[in-house]
Amino acid sequence: MKAKKWNIARPDIDAIRNLSKTCGYAPLTAAVLCARGLDTPEKASAFLSYDIAGLHNPFLLPDMRKAVDAIEQAIASGERIAVFGDYDVDGITSTCVLVRYLKSRGAACCYYIPDRLSEGYGLNKAALLSLQQKGVSLVITVDSGITASEEIAYAKEIGLKVVVTDHHECKDALPDALAVVNPKRCDSTYPFKELAGVGVVFKLICALAGPEHWKDILTDYLDLVAVGTIADVMLLQGENRIIVTYGLALLQQTENPGLRMLMRESGVETRRMTSSVVSFTLAPRINAAGRMGCADQAAELFLTDSPSRAQDIAAMLCCQNKERQNAENAILRQAFEVLQKEYDPQEDRMIVLWGENWHHGVIGIVSSRISDRYGCPTVLISLDGDQGKGSGRSVNGFNLFEALENSAQFLEKFGGHALAAGLTIARDQLPAFKQSICAYAKENISEEDLKPIVNIDCLISPDDITLDAIRELGVLEPYGMGNREPIFAMRELTVEEITPISSDRHLKMSLIQGGHRFVAMLFGTGSGGCPVVRGDVVDAAFSLEINHFRGRQTIQLMLKDIRLSDCELEKDHYFLTIYSNFINGGDLTDSQVNQLYPDRADLVAVWRHIISNSEAGKLTAPYNTLSRRISYESHRLINIGKLFVCLDVFSESCLLSYHFKNNLLHIRMRPFKGKADITKSVVLATLRHRKQQNAADQLI
């Protein structure tokens, strides 16, 4: 578990009291608002508002009138219209919302979603020609098209009219289409720039329907619009907050057969619909279709009116999601095998790996998982013949797109942004590319850059945590980009118990302070990666959740990080000081010598732990975690000073080497034949001599 940096906000107490008294917010809720700068009734009210009246006039979007006129003319003249979408959740929901609306108007309408694996993202000439040959005369792009100037020029050549609706960043020159509707156009005066692709489509159908029908549009489409907006990780403020708040309420009782069956097959039909349920349960299943090359199935799911067909497709998507997970895990296993042998956490600032025929549709997710685990930018490349296609994910503070630009001479093409990018490369350029981009990363990333950050709203005490206080935090929902779930911290809790769950993929802890006992969950970390052991005094950063089980409601702390409290670190500092004094030839008291001197059982405990936990002859761990874990497992008192003495003894005997940097111990096993004789250790002999000398001094 990588050490994290805590940024703890300290909201003004008077502002919290004023906000709580004036607006009626619970103190914990008021504290979160103040921590985020929403420290006046006016600011808080404006941020939390989700009044439908806050939706802006769709005709404020650039080219909206042109788009409406072109589409209305096509409907009136019976032209065949094609909606050209994308294979992610935003693109699929955008496609389905617009197709459903156009068909409700009697339009002759079809849709086209490019295959992720064979066609890639966006408009392509072959698809446009195919649509033209099928009698399509108007193409409406959704969640795509803003950079497809060449393809749209081709469409014009073959007699296709094009309306672009998109939300991605624009180039200086816009495509030559009948209309280009995008809130991020440089000439746009639209008040809210952060609509998802499906949000832009929602504004389009509002404009087509007219104000007198907006209420029906909200009721009929906002469930899908909310799903696409959440899945595309859009800023949940302003219009998006309104869309998602109302959309989640509609999703709870949705009449869309596809959404209903997907919720049922995913096991969340009876759960309260939140942005987390959409992000972590529904969206991955929709995305799986696109990643596995079957995005049309997801589109059909939301377009069909047949419950039985919807159930079949929903079950299929759940199966595809499992296939996607299996493909991810297979690549992840291969990647970890390489990293165990090659990755050096002290020297490496970036990870670049490649493998034969890794699934193109999932390498981006695997890159993200590796980046999260190792805390550094990661690029994975799937090789097929002489060419490789790659996907990369970065960390805050390191612009991956600029890094690729710096190594562009080794790439055939690349694109993306600061945190995510894709590339194409010839096989024979891989070593040079890896050397180049890793060198660039080493120059541009510091140790501090690689440290994950936990943003904490405020420090609280056990008395602040009640069921009512957690319920009242619900006024802050929906959570997402720009409005993250509140995170709190408590200091000096004692770890009473640690229980591995789900085959040791997660941990359940019991933490106590005074008369309060809390259940805490640590997901994604097994017992081998846990930085604390039973009996430790710890600080915890967490979100709060109410667990419903068999009719009972209990409080759970959902841990974002857990670390040793200052009192534990002071103990470690004391033992490190003693050890340092010993190494430098300073005087030690008899008590201090005893604290450092390991007996045979201590040495055996340390050696067994290293042997059992090293991978490919290597073990890297926080020094204080390692000493505590060995103590806990062996029931021996192995303080950090004694641990270093044991390592020195093993190093003298040529059994291992180690170095200590940035609070991490890096241990490397050495090849050794025969049996090591540690009785001749100079370190042990020196400690024994110190002890004998102290005893002699006392006699004198």
C-alpha positions in Angstrom: 0.0 0.0 0.0 1.7 3.2 -1.2 2.3 6.0 1.3 0.0 8.9 0.6 0.1 12.6 1.3 -2.8 13.9 3.4 -4.2 17.4 2.6 -6.4 18.2 5.5 -8.7 21.2 5.2 -9.4 23.1 8.4 -12.7 24.9 7.9 -13.4 27.9 10.0 -15.4 26.9 13.1 -17.5 30.2 13.2 -18.4 29.7 9.5 -19.5 26.2 10.2 -21.7 27.3 13.0 -23.2 30.2 11.0 -23.9 27.9 8.0 -25.5 25.3 10.2 -27.6 27.8 12.1 -28.7 29.9 9.0 -29.4 27.0 6.6 -30.2 24.2 8.9 -27.4 22.0 7.7 -26.1 19.4 10.1 -22.7 20.4 11.6 -20.8 17.6 9.6 -22.5 18.7 6.4 -21.7 22.4 7.1 -18.1 21.5 7.8 -17.7 19.8 4.4 -19.3 22.8 2.6 -17.0 25.2 4.4 -14.0 23.1 3.7 -14.7 23.4 0.0 -15.1 27.2 0.1 -18.9 27.1 0.2 -18.9 29.0 3.5 -21.8 31.3 3.0 -25.5 30.6 2.6 -25.5 32.0 -0.9 -22.5 30.0 -2.1 -23.8 26.8 -0.5 -27.3 27.2 -1.9 -26.0 28.0 -5.4 -23.8 24.9 -5.4 -26.4 22.5 -4.0 -29.3 23.7 -6.2 -30.8 21.3 -8.6 -33.9 23.3 -9.6 -35.0 22.5 -13.2 -35.2 26.2 -13.8 -31.4 26.2 -13.7 -31.3 24.4 -17.1 -30.2 26.9 -19.8 -32.0 27.6 -23.0 -30.6 25.1 -25.6 -30.6 27.7 -28.3 -27.7 29.5 -26.5 -25.5 26.7 -27.8 -23.7 27.7 -31.0 -25.3 26.4 -34.2 -28.3 25.0 -32.4 -30.8 26.8 -34.6 -28.9 25.5 -37.7 -29.0 21.9 -36.3 -32.7 22.1 -35.5 -33.6 23.5 -38.9 -31.6 20.8 -40.8 -33.1 18.0 -38.7 -36.6 19.3 -39.0 -36.3 19.6 -42.7 -35.0 16.0 -43.0 -37.9 14.7 -40.9 -40.5 16.7 -42.9 -39.1 15.5 -46.3 -38.8 11.9 -45.1 -35.0 11.7 -45.5 -33.2 8.8 -44.0 -31.2 10.0 -40.9 -28.2 8.1 -39.4 -27.0 8.8 -35.8 -23.2 8.2 -35.7 -22.2 7.4 -32.2 -19.3 6.0 -30.1 -18.6 2.8 -28.3 -18.3 4.1 -24.7 -21.2 4.7 -22.3 -21.5 8.4 -23.2 -21.5 7.6 -26.9 -24.0 4.7 -26.6 -26.5 6.6 -24.4 -26.1 9.7 -26.8 -27.0 7.4 -29.7 -30.0 5.9 -28.0 -31.4 9.1 -26.7 -31.3 10.7 -30.1 -32.6 7.7 -32.0 -35.5 7.2 -29.6 -36.5 10.8 -29.9 -36.2 10.9 -33.7 -38.3 7.7 -34.0 -40.9 9.2 -31.7 -41.2 12.0 -34.3 -41.7 9.5 -37.1 -38.2 10.0 -38.6 -36.7 7.3 -40.8 -33.7 6.7 -38.6 -30.8 4.3 -38.1 -27.6 4.4 -36.1 -23.9 3.4 -36.6 -21.4 2.8 -33.8 -17.9 2.0 -35.1 -16.2 -1.1 -33.9 -13.5 -0.3 -31.3 -11.2 -3.1 -32.4 -11.3 -2.7 -36.1 -12.3 0.9 -36.8 -11.3 2.9 -33.7 -12.9 6.1 -32.5 -14.9 8.5 -34.6 -16.0 9.0 -38.2 -14.4 7.0 -40.9 -14.8 7.1 -44.7 -15.8 3.5 -45.1 -18.6 3.8 -42.7 -19.8 7.1 -44.3 -19.8 5.4 -47.7 -21.8 2.5 -46.3 -24.4 4.8 -44.9 -24.7 6.7 -48.1 -25.2 3.5 -50.1 -28.0 2.6 -47.7 -29.9 5.7 -48.6 -28.9 7.9 -45.7 -28.8 11.6 -46.6 -28.2 13.2 -43.1 -25.7 12.1 -40.6 -25.8 13.4 -37.0 -22.7 12.7 -35.0 -23.0 12.3 -31.2 -20.1 12.4 -28.8 -17.7 12.7 -31.8 -17.0 14.6 -35.0 -15.5 17.8 -33.7 -12.0 16.9 -35.1 -13.2 14.9 -38.2 -12.7 17.7 -40.7 -11.3 15.3 -43.4 -14.0 12.7 -43.0 -16.8 15.4 -43.0 -15.3 16.9 -46.2 -15.5 13.4 -47.7 -19.1 13.0 -46.6 -19.9 16.2 -48.4 -18.2 14.9 -51.6 -20.5 11.8 -51.6 -23.6 13.8 -51.0 -24.1 13.4 -47.2 -25.1 16.3 -45.0 -23.6 16.3 -41.5 -24.6 17.8 -38.2 -22.0 17.6 -35.5 -22.9 17.4 -31.8 -19.9 16.9 -29.5 -18.4 18.0 -26.2 -14.7 17.3 -26.8 -12.0 20.0 -27.2 -12.1 21.8 -30.5 -9.3 22.6 -32.9 -8.9 26.1 -34.3 -10.7 25.1 -37.5 -14.1 23.6 -37.2 -15.3 20.9 -39.6 -17.4 22.1 -42.6 -20.8 20.7 -41.5 -24.3 22.1 -41.6 -24.0 22.8 -37.9 -21.4 22.2 -35.2 -23.0 22.1 -31.8 -20.4 22.1 -29.0 -20.3 24.1 -25.8 -16.5 24.2 -26.0 -16.3 26.1 -29.3 -14.1 29.1 -28.8 -16.9 31.3 -29.9 -19.4 29.7 -27.6 -21.2 31.9 -25.0 -23.1 29.0 -23.5 -23.1 29.4 -19.7 -22.0 25.8 -18.9 -19.1 24.2 -20.8 -19.0 20.8 -19.1 -21.9 18.9 -20.7 -21.3 15.3 -21.6 -21.9 14.2 -25.2 -25.3 12.9 -24.1 -25.9 16.2 -22.4 -25.4 18.0 -25.7 -27.8 15.5 -27.3 -30.3 16.2 -24.5 -30.1 20.0 -25.2 -30.6 19.1 -28.9 -33.8 17.2 -28.4 -35.1 19.9 -26.0 -34.5 22.4 -28.8 -36.3 20.1 -31.3 -39.3 19.5 -29.0 -39.8 23.1 -27.9 -40.4 24.5 -24.4 -44.0 23.2 -24.2 -42.7 19.6 -24.3 -39.6 19.9 -22.1 -41.3 18.3 -19.1 -42.0 15.2 -21.2 -38.4 15.2 -22.5 -37.1 15.3 -18.9 -39.3 12.4 -17.9 -38.6 10.2 -20.9 -34.8 10.6 -21.3 -33.0 11.9 -18.2 -32.4 8.4 -16.9 -30.2 7.6 -19.9 -28.7 11.1 -19.9 -27.7 10.8 -16.3 -26.0 7.4 -16.9 -23.9 8.7 -19.7 -23.0 11.9 -17.8 -21.8 10.0 -14.7 -20.0 7.3 -16.7 -18.0 10.0 -18.7 -16.8 11.4 -15.4 -18.2 14.9 -16.1 -18.2 17.8 -13.6 -21.2 17.3 -11.4 -22.0 21.0 -10.9 -24.4 23.3 -12.6 -26.5 21.7 -15.3 -24.9 18.3 -14.8 -25.9 18.3 -11.1 -29.5 19.0 -12.2 -29.4 16.3 -14.9 -27.9 13.7 -12.7 -30.0 14.4 -9.6 -33.3 14.1 -11.5 -31.9 11.3 -13.7 -31.0 9.1 -10.8 -34.5 9.6 -9.3 -36.0 8.5 -12.7 -33.5 5.6 -12.9 -34.9 4.2 -9.7 -38.3 3.8 -11.4 -37.2 3.7 -15.0 -39.6 2.5 -17.6 -36.8 1.8 -20.1 -36.8 -2.0 -20.4 -33.0 -2.1 -21.1 -32.1 -0.1 -18.0 -34.5 -2.1 -15.8 -33.1 -5.4 -17.0 -29.5 -4.3 -16.7 -30.2 -3.2 -13.1 -31.8 -6.6 -12.4 -29.0 -8.7 -14.0 -26.4 -6.6 -12.1 -28.1 -7.2 -8.8 -28.8 -3.5 -8.0 -32.5 -3.2 -9.0 -33.6 -2.8 -5.3 -30.7 -0.6 -4.3 -30.9 3.2 -4.0 -29.6 4.6 -7.3 -26.5 6.7 -6.7 -23.7 7.9 -9.0 -21.5 5.2 -7.4 -23.9 2.4 -8.5 -23.8 3.8 -12.0 -20.0 4.2 -12.1 -19.1 0.9 -10.6 -21.9 -1.5 -11.5 -23.9 -0.3 -14.6 -21.3 1.6 -16.6 -18.7 -1.2 -16.7 -21.2 -3.6 -18.1 -22.3 -1.1 -20.8 -18.6 -0.3 -21.6 -17.8 -4.0 -21.8 -19.8 -4.3 -25.0 -17.7 -1.6 -26.7 -14.4 -3.0 -25.3 -15.2 -6.5 -26.5 -16.3 -5.2 -29.9 -20.1 -5.5 -29.4 -21.3 -1.9 -28.8 -24.3 -2.5 -31.0 -25.7 -4.9 -28.4 -25.6 -2.2 -25.7 -27.4 0.2 -28.0 -30.0 -2.3 -28.8 -30.5 -2.8 -25.1 -31.7 0.7 -24.6 -33.6 0.9 -27.8 -35.7 -2.3 -27.5 -39.2 -2.1 -26.1 -39.2 -5.9 -25.5 -38.6 -6.8 -21.8 -37.6 -10.4 -22.8 -35.1 -9.2 -25.4 -33.8 -6.6 -23.0 -33.2 -9.4 -20.4 -31.3 -11.5 -22.9 -29.1 -8.6 -23.9 -28.5 -7.5 -20.3 -27.4 -11.1 -19.4 -25.1 -11.0 -22.4 -23.5 -7.7 -21.3 -22.9 -9.2 -17.8 -21.2 -12.2 -19.4 -19.1 -9.8 -21.6 -18.1 -7.9 -18.5 -16.8 -11.1 -17.0 -14.9 -11.8 -20.2 -13.5 -8.3 -20.0 -12.5 -8.8 -16.4 -10.8 -12.1 -17.4 -8.9 -10.5 -20.2 -7.8 -7.7 -17.9 -6.6 -10.1 -15.2 -4.7 -12.2 -17.7 -2.8 -9.1 -18.9 -2.4 -7.9 -15.3 -0.8 -11.2 -14.3 1.7 -11.1 -17.1 2.5 -7.5 -16.3 3.1 -8.2 -12.6 5.4 -11.1 -13.5 7.6 -8.7 -15.5 7.4 -5.9 -12.9 8.5 -8.2 -10.0 11.7 -8.8 -11.9 12.4 -5.5 -13.5 10.6 -2.6 -11.6 12.8 -0.6 -9.3 10.6 1.7 -7.1 13.6 3.9 -6.3 14.8 4.5 -9.8 11.9 4.0 -12.2 9.5 6.9 -12.7 7.4 5.3 -15.4 6.3 1.8 -16.5 6.3 0.8 -20.2 5.3 -2.8 -21.0 4.3 -4.8 -24.1 2.9 -8.2 -24.8 1.7 -10.3 -27.7 -1.9 -9.9 -28.7 -3.1 -8.2 -25.5 -6.7 -7.3 -25.9 -6.8 -3.7 -27.4 -10.1 -3.0 -25.7 -8.9 -3.5 -22.1 -5.2 -2.4 -22.0 -6.4 1.1 -21.1 -8.1 -0.2 -17.9 -5.1 -2.4 -17.1 -2.8 0.6 -17.5 -5.0 2.5 -15.1 -4.8 -0.3 -12.5 -1.1 -0.6 -12.7 -0.7 3.2 -12.5 -2.9 3.2 -9.4 -1.0 0.4 -7.8 2.5 1.7 -8.5 1.7 5.4 -8.4 3.4 6.2 -11.6 2.5 6.8 -15.3 2.0 3.5 -17.2 1.9 2.6 -20.9 0.8 -0.8 -22.1 1.3 -1.9 -25.7 -0.4 -4.8 -27.5 1.7 -6.3 -30.2 0.3 -7.9 -33.4 2.8 -8.7 -36.1 5.1 -5.8 -36.7 2.9 -3.2 -35.1 1.8 -2.3 -31.5 -1.1 -0.3 -30.3 -0.8 1.2 -26.8 -2.8 2.9 -24.2 -1.4 5.0 -21.3 -2.6 6.5 -18.0 -0.8 9.1 -16.0 -0.8 10.7 -12.6 -1.5 14.2 -11.5 1.4 16.5 -12.3 2.8 14.6 -15.3 1.4 15.4 -18.8 1.4 12.1 -20.7 0.6 13.7 -24.0 3.6 16.0 -23.7 5.7 13.0 -22.8 4.6 11.3 -26.0 5.3 14.4 -28.0 8.8 14.4 -26.7 9.2 10.8 -28.0 7.2 11.3 -31.2 10.1 10.3 -33.4 9.6 6.7 -32.3 5.8 6.6 -32.8 3.6 6.2 -35.9 0.8 8.2 -34.3 -0.5 9.2 -30.9 -3.2 11.3 -29.3 -4.9 12.0 -26.0 -4.5 14.4 -23.2 -2.6 14.9 -19.9 -3.9 11.9 -18.0 -4.7 9.4 -20.8 -3.4 8.7 -24.3 -3.2 6.2 -27.1 -0.4 5.4 -29.6 0.6 3.2 -32.5 4.2 2.1 -32.8 6.4 -0.3 -34.9 7.7 -3.3 -33.0 11.3 -2.4 -33.7 10.9 1.0 -32.2 9.8 -0.3 -28.8 13.2 -0.4 -26.9 14.1 3.1 -28.1 10.7 4.5 -27.2 10.8 3.0 -23.7 14.3 4.4 -23.1 13.3 7.8 -24.4 10.0 8.3 -22.5 11.3 6.8 -19.3 14.3 9.2 -19.4 11.8 12.0 -19.9 9.8 10.9 -17.0 12.8 10.6 -14.7 13.7 14.2 -15.5 10.2 15.5 -15.0 8.7 13.5 -12.1 9.9 13.9 -8.5 9.3 11.6 -5.6 6.7 14.0 -4.3 4.9 13.9 -7.7 4.4 10.2 -7.4 2.9 10.3 -3.9 -0.9 9.9 -4.1 -2.9 12.6 -2.4 -5.9 12.2 -0.1 -7.9 15.4 0.2 -9.6 15.4 3.6 -12.5 17.7 4.4 -11.9 17.9 8.1 -10.7 16.1 11.2 -13.5 14.7 13.4 -14.0 12.9 16.6 -15.9 9.7 17.3 -18.8 11.7 18.7 -19.3 13.4 15.4 -20.2 10.1 13.7 -23.9 9.2 14.0 -26.4 7.6 11.7 -28.3 10.9 11.5 -25.2 12.8 10.6 -24.4 10.4 7.8 -27.9 10.5 6.5 -27.8 14.3 6.4 -24.7 14.3 4.3 -27.0 13.0 1.5 -27.8 16.7 0.8 -24.4 16.9 -0.9 -25.2 14.1 -3.4 -24.8 13.2 -6.2 -21.0 12.7 -5.9 -18.6 12.7 -8.7 -16.1 14.9 -10.5 -16.1 18.4 -8.9 -18.1 17.1 -5.9 -16.3 14.1 -4.5 -17.7 12.1 -1.6 -16.7 13.7 1.8 -13.6 12.3 3.3 -12.9 12.7 7.1 -10.0 11.8 9.3 -9.6 10.6 12.9 -6.4 10.4 14.8 -5.1 7.8 17.3 -7.5 4.9 16.8 -6.3 1.5 18.0 -6.4 -1.5 15.7 -8.4 -4.1 17.5 -8.8 -6.7 14.8 -7.9 -7.2 11.1 -9.9 -9.8 9.1 -9.1 -10.7 5.5 -12.3 -11.1 3.3 -13.0 -12.1 -0.3 -10.0 -14.4 -0.5 -7.8 -11.8 1.1 -8.5 -9.2 -1.6 -10.0 -6.8 1.0 -9.8 -6.2 4.7 -12.3 -5.6 7.5 -11.0 -3.9 10.6 -12.2 -3.1 14.0 -10.9 0.3 15.2 -11.5 1.7 18.7 -11.1 4.9 20.5 -12.4 5.4 24.1 -15.8 3.8 24.2 -16.3 3.9 20.5 -15.8 0.9 18.2 -16.0 1.2 14.4 -16.1 -1.3 11.6 -13.7 -0.1 8.8 -13.4 -1.6 5.3 -10.2 -1.4 3.3 -10.9 -2.4 -0.3 -8.3 -3.5 -2.8 -5.6 -4.3 -0.2 -5.0 -7.7 1.3 -3.2 -8.6 4.5 0.1 -8.6 2.7 -0.3 -5.0 1.7 -1.7 -3.7 4.9 0.6 -1.1 6.5 -0.6 -1.7 10.1 -1.1 -4.7 12.4 -3.3 -5.4 15.4 -2.5 -3.3 18.4 -1.1 -0.3 16.4 -2.3 3.2 17.1 -3.3 4.7 13.7 -4.8 7.7 11.9 -7.5 6.9 9.4 -8.9 8.8 6.4 -12.4 7.5 5.4 -15.8 8.2 3.9 -18.9 7.3 5.9 -21.5 4.7 4.9 -24.6 3.2 6.4 -24.5 -0.6 6.1 -27.9 -2.3 5.8 -28.0 -5.9 6.8 -30.9 -8.0 8.0 -33.0 -5.0 8.9 -30.2 -3.4 10.9 -28.3 -0.2 10.1 -24.7 0.2 11.2 -22.0 2.7 10.5 -19.0 1.7 8.4 -15.8 3.6 7.7 -14.7 3.2 4.1 -11.0 3.6 4.4 -9.1 5.7 1.9 -5.9 5.5 3.8 -4.6 4.3 7.2 -1.3 5.1 8.7 0.6 5.0 12.0 -0.1 7.8 14.4 2.6 10.2 15.6 3.0 8.3 18.9 4.0 5.2 16.9 6.3 7.1 14.7 8.0 8.6 17.8 8.7 5.1 19.0 10.3 4.2 15.7 12.4 7.4 15.8 13.6 6.5 19.3 14.8 3.0 18.1 16.3 4.4 14.9 18.3 6.9 17.0 19.6 4.1 19.2 20.6 2.0 16.2 22.2 5.0 14.5 24.1 5.7 17.8 25.3 2.1 17.9 26.5 2.1 14.2 28.4 5.4 14.8 30.2 4.0 17.9 28.2 6.0 20.5 27.5 4.9 24.0 24.5 2.7 24.7 22.8 2.0 28.1 22.3 -1.7 29.0 18.6 -1.3 28.3 19.3 0.1 24.8 21.7 -2.8 24.1 19.0 -5.2 25.1 16.5 -3.4 22.8 18.8 -3.9 19.8 20.3 -7.3 20.5 18.4 -10.1 18.6 18.4 -13.6 20.0 18.2 -16.7 17.7 14.4 -16.7 17.7 14.4 -13.0 16.6 16.8 -13.7 13.7 14.7 -16.7 12.6 11.5 -14.7 12.7 13.1 -11.9 10.5 14.6 -14.4 8.0 11.4 -16.5 7.7 9.4 -13.4 6.9 11.8 -12.2 4.3 12.0 -15.6 2.6 8.2 -16.1 2.7 7.3 -12.6 1.3 10.1 -11.9 -1.2 9.2 -12.2 -4.9 11.9 -12.9 -7.4 14.4 -12.5 -4.6 13.2 -9.0 -3.7 11.2 -7.4 -0.9 10.3 -3.8 -0.6 8.3 -2.5 2.3 8.0 0.5 4.6 10.5 -0.1 7.4 8.0 0.5 10.2 5.5 -1.8 8.6 8.0 -4.6 8.1 9.1 -4.5 11.8 5.6 -4.5 13.1 4.4 -7.3 10.7 7.3 -9.5 11.8 6.6 -8.8 15.5 2.9 -9.6 15.0 3.5 -12.8 13.1 6.2 -14.2 15.3 5.0 -12.8 18.7 8.5 -11.4 19.2 9.5 -7.8 20.1 11.1 -6.8 16.8 11.5 -3.0 16.9 12.9 -1.1 14.0 16.4 -0.9 15.5 16.5 -4.6 16.1 15.3 -5.2 12.5 18.2 -3.3 11.1 20.6 -5.2 13.3 19.2 -8.5 12.0 19.5 -7.2 8.4 23.1 -6.2 9.1 23.8 -9.7 10.4 22.4 -11.3 7.3 24.2 -8.8 5.1 27.6 -9.7 6.8 26.8 -13.4 6.1 26.2 -12.6 2.4 22.6 -13.8 2.6 21.2 -10.5 1.4 21.8 -6.8 0.7 19.6 -3.9 1.6 19.3 -0.2 1.4 17.0 2.2 3.2 15.6 5.2 1.4 12.5 7.4 1.8 11.2 5.2 4.6 11.4 2.1 2.4 13.5 -0.9 2.9 14.7 -2.5 -0.3 16.0 -6.1 0.4 17.6 -8.3 -2.3 18.4 -11.9 -1.7 21.9 -13.0 -2.6 22.8 -16.4 -4.2 24.3 -18.6 -1.4 25.4 -22.2 -1.3 25.8 -24.1 1.9 25.0 -22.9 5.4 25.6 -19.4 6.6 27.4 -19.1 10.0 26.0 -16.0 11.7 27.8 -16.7 15.0 30.8 -14.9 13.6 28.8 -11.7 13.0 30.8 -8.6 13.9 27.6 -6.7 14.6 26.4 -9.3 17.2 29.9 -9.5 18.7 30.0 -5.7 19.1 26.6 -5.7 20.8 27.7 -8.4 23.2 30.9 -6.5 23.9 28.9 -3.4 24.7 26.7 -5.4 27.1 29.7 -6.9 28.8 31.4 -3.5 29.0 28.3 -1.9 30.6 28.2 -4.7 33.1 31.9 -4.2 34.0 31.4 -0.5 34.4 28.5 -1.1 36.8 30.8 -3.4 38.9 33.4 -0.7 39.1 
